[in-house]
Amino acid sequence: MIVVPMRDKLILTPRGFAIPTVKPKACPIRASLGVLGRKWALLLLRDVAFHEHVRFSDMLRNSPGLTPRILTMRLKELQEEGFLIRVTDGVRSGAITYELASKGQDVIPILTALTNFGIKHHANVVFEDGEPKSLAEMFPQSQSELLRDLKEYADRSPTANEVSAKGRLRGRNLKGSRARETSRAGRAPAATIPPGRAPPE
């Protein structure tokens, strides 16, 4: 979670695992949704990311409800923002097809996360048997391609400094939690009374 400043005061307290070491001036998720949050954008990137030699007509056919006008608009936006490039496809008789640009390839882990969410929480829609699946079941050999640079982050062992920092952070969170409990109660928690003994007057 990114802490969003308002009138020079923090309105949200980040969870321990989401405290950035480099403070952003704005939420990167919100910034990313400028184009990616528009209707059809992620589905068009899905088509190009997971299929070869994708043409305009392929994308139109693959997304029921998408109109040619909206598709033209979204493709233009995705090209202008550096997600897609148009190429002349020699395999399909010189047809115009679309490929991911470098920026578009960085969207693959986002599509992977959405895929993982869908096969886990919407299995009744995604699969004939309605049973949740894992990414490892569906793509057992594709971890590097699907996660890209996130795989290096996930596979990297924490350094000694990071382990120490996590320990200090955990200690601060525990102290903060105890302090909040004490504050809510208005006094220190009462000592545990052994069975069979009356509480002090």
C-alpha positions in Angstrom: 0.0 0.0 0.0 1.3 3.5 -0.8 0.7 6.2 1.7 -1.2 9.1 0.1 -0.5 12.5 1.6 -3.4 14.9 2.1 -2.8 18.5 3.5 0.6 17.4 4.7 -0.9 14.7 6.9 -0.9 11.0 6.3 -4.4 9.6 6.0 -3.3 5.9 5.7 -0.9 3.8 7.7 0.9 1.3 5.5 1.2 -2.3 6.6 4.6 -3.4 7.6 5.4 -5.3 4.3 4.4 -2.2 2.2 6.6 0.5 3.7 8.7 1.8 0.7 12.3 2.7 1.2 11.9 5.3 -1.6 9.0 7.6 -0.9 6.8 8.2 -4.0 5.1 11.5 -4.6 2.0 9.7 -6.0 0.5 6.3 -6.0 2.2 4.2 -8.8 -0.9 2.0 -9.1 -3.1 4.9 -9.8 -0.6 6.3 -12.3 -0.5 2.9 -14.1 -4.3 2.8 -14.4 -4.3 5.9 -16.6 -4.3 3.6 -19.7 -4.4 0.1 -18.3 -7.6 0.9 -16.3 -9.5 1.8 -19.5 -12.1 -0.7 -20.7 -10.7 -3.4 -23.0 -7.1 -2.3 -22.6 -5.9 -5.3 -20.5 -7.8 -7.7 -22.7 -6.1 -6.4 -25.9 -2.8 -6.7 -24.2 -3.7 -10.2 -23.2 -4.4 -11.1 -26.8 -1.0 -9.8 -28.0 0.9 -11.1 -25.0 -0.4 -14.7 -25.1 -0.9 -15.2 -28.9 1.2 -14.8 -32.1 0.5 -12.8 -35.2 -2.5 -11.0 -33.7 -4.5 -8.9 -36.2 -7.2 -6.3 -35.7 -9.9 -8.8 -36.6 -8.5 -11.3 -34.2 -8.9 -8.9 -31.2 -12.3 -7.9 -32.3 -13.5 -11.5 -32.5 -11.8 -12.5 -29.2 -13.7 -9.8 -27.2 -17.5 -9.9 -27.7 -19.0 -6.5 -27.2 -15.9 -4.6 -28.4 -16.7 -2.4 -31.4 -14.3 -1.5 -34.3 -14.4 2.2 -33.2 -13.4 1.5 -29.6 -10.8 -1.1 -30.7 -9.2 1.5 -33.1 -9.1 4.1 -30.2 -7.6 1.7 -27.7 -5.0 0.4 -30.1 -4.0 4.0 -30.9 -3.7 4.8 -27.2 -1.7 1.6 -26.4 0.7 2.5 -29.3 1.1 6.1 -28.2 1.8 5.0 -24.6 4.5 2.6 -25.8 2.7 -0.7 -25.0 2.2 -2.0 -28.5 3.8 -1.7 -31.9 2.4 -2.4 -35.4 4.3 -4.7 -37.6 3.9 -6.1 -41.1 3.6 -9.8 -40.7 5.4 -11.9 -43.3 3.8 -15.1 -42.0 0.3 -13.8 -42.6 0.8 -12.4 -46.1 1.8 -8.9 -45.1 -1.1 -8.4 -42.8 -0.8 -5.7 -40.1 -0.3 -7.4 -36.7 0.6 -6.2 -33.2 3.4 -7.0 -30.9 4.3 -6.0 -27.3 6.8 -3.2 -27.0 9.3 -3.3 -24.1 6.8 -1.4 -21.9 4.0 -3.9 -22.9 6.1 -6.8 -21.9 6.2 -5.5 -18.4 2.5 -5.9 -18.3 2.8 -9.7 -18.5 3.2 -10.2 -14.7 0.0 -8.2 -14.3 -1.8 -10.4 -16.7 -0.3 -13.4 -14.9 -1.6 -12.2 -11.5 -5.1 -11.7 -13.0 -4.9 -15.2 -14.5 -4.0 -16.6 -11.1 -6.8 -14.8 -9.5 -9.3 -16.0 -12.1 -8.4 -19.7 -12.0 -8.5 -19.6 -8.2 -11.6 -17.5 -7.4 -13.7 -17.8 -10.6 -13.0 -21.5 -11.5 -16.7 -22.1 -12.0 -16.6 -19.6 -15.0 -13.1 -20.5 -16.2 -13.1 -24.3 -16.1 -15.6 -27.0 -17.2 -15.1 -28.9 -14.0 -15.4 -25.7 -11.9 -12.3 -26.7 -9.8 -9.7 -24.1 -8.9 -6.3 -24.6 -10.4 -2.8 -23.2 -9.8 -0.5 -21.5 -12.2 1.9 -24.4 -11.8 -0.8 -26.7 -13.1 -1.6 -24.6 -16.1 1.9 -23.4 -17.1 4.4 -25.7 -15.4 7.3 -24.6 -17.6 6.6 -20.9 -17.9 7.5 -19.3 -14.7 10.3 -17.0 -16.1 8.1 -15.9 -19.0 5.0 -15.2 -16.9 6.7 -13.5 -14.0 9.7 -11.8 -15.9 11.7 -9.7 -13.5 9.3 -10.4 -10.6 10.7 -14.0 -10.6 14.2 -12.6 -9.7 12.6 -10.6 -6.9 10.6 -13.7 -5.6 13.6 -16.0 -5.9 16.2 -13.7 -4.4 17.3 -14.6 -0.8 17.1 -11.6 1.6 20.4 -10.1 2.7 21.5 -10.0 6.3 20.6 -6.3 6.5 17.1 -7.0 5.1 16.5 -9.8 7.6 17.7 -7.5 10.5 15.4 -4.7 9.2 12.4 -7.1 9.1 13.1 -8.1 12.7 13.3 -4.5 13.8 10.1 -3.7 11.9 8.3 -6.7 13.4 9.3 -5.5 16.8 8.1 -2.0 16.2 4.8 -3.3 14.9 4.4 -5.5 17.9 5.1 -2.6 20.3 2.7 -0.4 18.4 0.0 -3.0 18.6 0.5 -3.4 22.3 0.5 0.4 22.8 -2.8 0.7 20.9 -4.4 -2.1 23.0 -3.3 -0.2 26.2 -4.6 3.1 24.8 -8.0 1.5 24.0 -8.3 0.0 27.4 -7.3 3.2 29.1 -4.9 1.3 31.4 -2.4 -1.5 31.3 -3.9 -5.0 30.8 -4.7 -6.8 34.0 -2.4 -9.6 35.1 -3.6 -13.1 34.5 -5.3 -14.5 37.6 -4.5 -18.2 38.3 -7.6 -20.5 38.7 -9.0 -20.7 42.2 -7.8 -17.3 43.3 -10.0 -14.3 43.8 -9.1 -11.1 42.0 -7.5 -8.4 44.3 -9.8 -5.8 45.7 
